[in-house]
């Protein structure tokens, strides 16, 4: 069982170790970048830690984003940049990064966040995902657009393994396919923009009136509803 909480500036060393274990050198976030995210969005930066060693098992960084920002963004960096003007309150978040070495820790992070999301009126989370199966698929289908692969399904689930992973975490809406989205060779530098709907968020005005501890008691139910 991991310990889940909002991140603090003194967590950066543990987060660096997680980034280096999870990502290649040019994909891993650096010390200054991680610290800037925590400082800018302290209630949207969450980590799960091993209770015995203190090692970071998973981290999730988010920021508010508007529909106009999402529509105009050509790359992941356009959406993820810290320090851009705060988006108008529309209830949407962008997942800057989700890093993990433990799937259960990711589940625990979302269970932790859903009550806070309802209390603060957040309705959905967007993120950009790689599609690591795209390169092999394009070898066999060189003239077919990457979007066809992105939307392909098997047994009701996305064909791509990473999209399938996110689908199981609640990111079930496939919004768009973006070429040149971020450097990732197996994805041919393409990204898929996904959306996860925060469960029961349509009743946002009601949840603002409910004490947070009461919402916290619903966290496991909320995750099952995703």
Order of alpha helices (4+ residues) and beta strands (2+ residues): beta-alpha-alpha-beta-beta-alpha-alpha-beta-alpha-beta-alpha-alpha-beta-beta-alpha-beta-beta-alpha-alpha-alpha
